[in-house]
Amino acid sequence: MPSPLLTRLAERPLLCDGAMGTLLYARGVALDVCFDVLNLNEPKLVQSVHSEYIAAGCDAIETNTFGANRFKLGIHGLQGRVREINLRGAKLARDVRESMGRDVMVLGSIGPLGKYLAPLGSIEPAEARAAFHEQAEGLLEGGIDAFVIETFSDLTEMRLAVEAVRALTDLPILAEVAFTDEGVTFTGRTAAEVVRTLRELPIQAVGANCSVGSSVLYDILEQMVPEAGGLHVAIQPNAGLPSRVGERLMYLSSPIYMADYAARMIASGARLVGGCCGTTPQHIRAMREALDRLTPQRSAARVEPARRARVEIAEPSGLATSAPPTLLQRRLDAGEFLVTVELDPPRGHNVEKLVQGAKLLKERGVEIVDINDGSLGRVRMSVLPTAMLVRDATGLDINMHFTCRDRNLMGIQADLLGAHAMDIRNILAMTGDPPRTGDYVNATAVFDVDAIGLMRVLAEMNRGLDATGTSIGEPTSFSVGVALNPASEEPAREMERFLAKVEAGARWVQTQPVFDLELLDRFLDRAGGSPVPVVVGILPLHSARHAEFLHNEVPGITIPDAVRRRLREAGDGALRVGIEMAQELVRSVRPRYAGAYLMPSFGRFEVVAEVLDAIR
């Protein structure tokens, strides 16, 4: 009897699910926990991930068993539970399939052993083959439809895994290899070499997954297809090339971006596409829509929203779905020149000085203030209560800076929802300075996402969804801006990130302090202009020493030689010269850009107040 999976692959392209670990972590599972044992300890949690992907429209789901071999489980003292964990992983996936009434395929996931084979390592071939055999037995007993042996870079280890599975069953095997961003495996094999080697094995599909994003794996696909012969080709990229910050990896590709590539991959010969690290049900849902546009005749696995297994909580009727635009957004939308002033939260718990400074600024015509969020990696009062205290004491509109350093993905979303509930709805989305730049060099940074990922979290909240695609009820109404450093030492990367931030939904951009407006002009000219309003950062300089400190010791700030020389020549009159230069910048900015973002140093609000005279 022919395999149902192979029959379907012959009929139409199929869509696999996305990341398991990404969603488990988003649901509160620590990174150092053994994800595979959750099949036993937290089965409903694992099943919730399966149900999300099935509801998103995938044709196949993978079992939560990627690391369920004796060596990886042994790290957690679970080497004696290989059969139990794999069997249970298969049954959990099957049970979700049956409960949702969707005839999706269940693929038994087998990953590398996590140890090097001899002679480089200590694992002999017979020992490796036995470990794969043991894992495959558990998956078979659980009732899977096929095997996916994935994320291998050592083709010898892949061969041992395939041999172990094939000694037990004739079920289809999908063999997927991991590649670097240079388009070769970690052992230096090209995609064409990989396929030529693997097609000698008793497998039914060859492909690539993990490690890199859609762009690189699309190139890999184009090399694989001509060599595949009678094998199907499967491609499952990460949500972008991972960017390492500390010990964390961030994945930034949007659902639309991955869906576009999924359609291109199918058009180029892939028969199965899906996602690996960083992909979510939102990505899979977007891929589903893209594939359906290519193959509108698809019906066997079409999504039926009414069959969604998760219980949906009805929202009370009559609630507004969006709040009116903030004052900041209204000013930008109307094309009025925007002025905002930055306030740093106090290092202690007393905000009186900050409030008095804010009141002075309001008397000088300021309507909006920015509240910093732990800039330069230093401990200060947290940003949300500072914002609320200033707002409540002065009536000023708040633009709240929000960074990714100190919060995991759950904490980010919790704080944003709290801010919205308190009507703090202007957000400047920022990655944040790492602790090593500040007073706590040994503190742990989180960085689950960076500014671009945070933008996407906010965009989803404005659509009524959290980062996993789960409803939050009434959509939020955040107005979101982003930061730009036109003097970056890596201008190409800064340009790329600027455009990605805009694509992710930024409504405006605020620059780092600018001391040479022509530099900003040139940067934006290379981008073809800014598609969103630009609010120019202006920092009044107090002295030559102040300028040298900022230029040489503060990340992201570059002060031209001419500016520093002018301050040196001014001697004791440097503060007056610094104010005059800031006023000159404001006058130059006003006819050319959307606004000015003034940054007082040393809590000297009266200096900024004097700069404001240039606007009047």
Sequence and secondary structure as in RCSB ss.txt:
>XXXX:A:sequence
MPSPLLTRLAERPLLCDGAMGTLLYARGVALDVCFDVLNLNEPKLVQSVHSEYIAAGCDAIETNTFGANRFKLGI
HGLQGRVREINLRGAKLARDVRESMGRDVMVLGSIGPLGKYLAPLGSIEPAEARAAFHEQAEGLLEGGIDAFVIE
TFSDLTEMRLAVEAVRALTDLPILAEVAFTDEGVTFTGRTAAEVVRTLRELPIQAVGANCSVGSSVLYDILEQMV
PEAGGLHVAIQPNAGLPSRVGERLMYLSSPIYMADYAARMIASGARLVGGCCGTTPQHIRAMREALDRLTPQRSA
ARVEPARRARVEIAEPSGLATSAPPTLLQRRLDAGEFLVTVELDPPRGHNVEKLVQGAKLLKERGVEIVDINDGS
LGRVRMSVLPTAMLVRDATGLDINMHFTCRDRNLMGIQADLLGAHAMDIRNILAMTGDPPRTGDYVNATAVFDVD
AIGLMRVLAEMNRGLDATGTSIGEPTSFSVGVALNPASEEPAREMERFLAKVEAGARWVQTQPVFDLELLDRFLD
RAGGSPVPVVVGILPLHSARHAEFLHNEVPGITIPDAVRRRLREAGDGALRVGIEMAQELVRSVRPRYAGAYLMP
SFGRFEVVAEVLDAIR
>XXXX:A:secstr
   HHHHHHHHS EEB   SHHHHHHTT  TTS STTHHHH HHHHHHHHHHHHHHT SEEE S TT SHHHHHT
TT GGGHHHHHHHHHHHHHHHHHHHT   EEEEEE   SS BTTTSSB HHHHHHHHHHHHHHHHHHT SEEEEE
EE  HHHHHHHHHHHHTT    EEEEE   TTSB TTS BHHHHHHHHTTSS SEEEEESSS HHHHHHHHHHHG
GG TT EEEEE  SSS EEETTEEE    HHHHHHHHHHHHHTT SEE   TT  HHHHHHHHHHHHHH TT  T
T   GGG SS      TT  S     HHHHHHHTT  EEEEEE   SSS  HHHHHHHHHHHHTT  EEEE  SG
GG   S HHHHHHHHHHHH  EEEEEE SSS  HHHHHHHHHHHHHTT  EEEE     GGGSS TTS    SS 
HHHHHHHHHHHTTTB TTS B SS    EEEEEE TT SSHHHHHHHHHHHHHTT SEEEEEE S HHHHHHHHH
HTTS SS EEEEE     HHHHHHHHHHSTT    HHHHHHHHHHGGGHHHHHHHHHHHHHHHHTTTSSEEEE  
STT HHHHHHHGGGT 
